[in-house]
Amino acid sequence: MSALTAPVRSALALAFAAAVSLGMARFSYALLLPPMMADLAWSYTTAGAMNTVNAAGYLLGALLTVRWLTRHDAQRVMLLGGAAAALFLALHGLVRSDAALYALRAGTGVASAVSFVSGGVLAARLAGAGGRLHPGTVLGLYYGGTGLGIVASALCVPPFIASAAAGWPRAWVALATLAALATLLTALLTRQLHAPPGPRSGRVRVAWAPLAFGLAAYLCFGLGYIGYMTFIVTLLREKGLAPGAITAFYLLLGAAVIASSWVWAGLLQRWRGGGVLALLNGLLAAATLLPVLSAHPLAAFASGLLFGGVFLQVVAATTALVRHSLPAAAWPAGIAGFTILFAAGQIIGPTLVGIVADGPGGLQRGLAISAGVLALGAVLATRQRPVTR
């Protein structure tokens, strides 16, 4: 990386932080879930609850980070979160009790939020610093780092679980090693990048009623997307998809996440109101329904490509909605309000799908409900009109 300019090196380093905080710490769970369910005799409800506590930890971590950033440099907070995430991932491979794994999933959620939120602050600072690197490129690299983590997980996990279900502990340790190396690289390449502690912002009153349909649509997104990202690999295995094809599916999903920021950037800037949010939720509903309706590998690949190319952009769409609808002083409060509802959906979604999957119809019915919730989010978003500031 010596030939790259300092801003490019910093942007890539921040992408590695996003790879750890979301790609490895959260979304790798889908790959490890089938062998863990088989080895530990989990129900779908237990499997979903593991991701519920992870999402609850993420919400707690996000709230804590907002406070910590008023006292500490964002770079230091980000690295602390990345290191803690690597440690928690390693500990997954050393325990077998449900209680310990619940605690570790929650701790991983806290650590991943600390790293991701702080990294986002640094990415925003780098994007606003001027220079030759376009702001959209910086943010695209950062959010695309999540896809990089998904790709790394898809390459790392399968060799450890291919021979036996009991290989999942070593897969967690291998992921932890990757996460630790990525965090070290981030530390080395962001030494000159800082966001010093800022003053605590005063309370800003936000009129939520004009944004009610957008908020409801975002809640539906949180409820629906996490069911897919928790159980899709398990569903594909149940449908008989070969291990190599499942690895290819997850690689495709991760690659689509990497590309998605550049695909949607222009549309997010032009559209106001809930139009983009409706479109994205509708596409996610279709992507979720494809593998439910068909066991053909092409249906799985189309689903992964579409879902990966869309789901992270719903977050960007709501950020754009806030920016278009509220004065600048109210942006932090507006984004916080949307984030809390999204987190509530993430907390409820995995356990809800697990409970449904343990009943008649199995996992296919559970993911069909996820698709229905996303479709409802699309309908609600069509009612969100542009807000006059």
Secondary structure as GFF3:
##gff-version 3
##sequence-region A 1 389
A	DSSP	alpha_helix	6	18	.	.	.	ID=ss1
A	DSSP	pi_helix	19	24	.	.	.	ID=ss2
A	DSSP	alpha_helix	29	40	.	.	.	ID=ss3
A	DSSP	alpha_helix	44	68	.	.	.	ID=ss4
A	DSSP	alpha_helix	74	92	.	.	.	ID=ss5
A	DSSP	alpha_helix	98	127	.	.	.	ID=ss6
A	DSSP	alpha_helix	135	156	.	.	.	ID=ss7
A	DSSP	alpha_helix	158	161	.	.	.	ID=ss8
A	DSSP	three_ten_helix	165	167	.	.	.	ID=ss9
A	DSSP	alpha_helix	168	189	.	.	.	ID=ss10
A	DSSP	three_ten_helix	209	211	.	.	.	ID=ss11
A	DSSP	alpha_helix	212	238	.	.	.	ID=ss12
A	DSSP	alpha_helix	243	270	.	.	.	ID=ss13
A	DSSP	alpha_helix	275	293	.	.	.	ID=ss14
A	DSSP	alpha_helix	297	308	.	.	.	ID=ss15
A	DSSP	alpha_helix	311	325	.	.	.	ID=ss16
A	DSSP	three_ten_helix	328	330	.	.	.	ID=ss17
A	DSSP	alpha_helix	331	357	.	.	.	ID=ss18
A	DSSP	alpha_helix	362	382	.	.	.	ID=ss19
###
